[in-house]
Amino acid sequence: MDDALKPHAMFGILFGLLVSIELWCCAALLLTALT
């Protein structure tokens, strides 16, 4: 059970980081475009 759950947990963490990075990049681009 643990060996099967570990990859999913790692993937979830990596996916969360990628999404947060994309959101921050989009927010920065919008701010620079508006100002």
C-alpha positions, 0 to 999 in steps of 0.5 A, a space after each residue: 500500500 505505501 509503495 503504491 501511494 508514494 508516487 501519487 503523493 509525489 506527483 500531487 506535490 509536484 503538480 501543486 508546485 507547477 500550478 502555483 508557479 504558473 499562477 504566480 507567473 500569470 499574476 506577474 505578467 498581468 501586473 506588468 501589463 496593467 501598469 
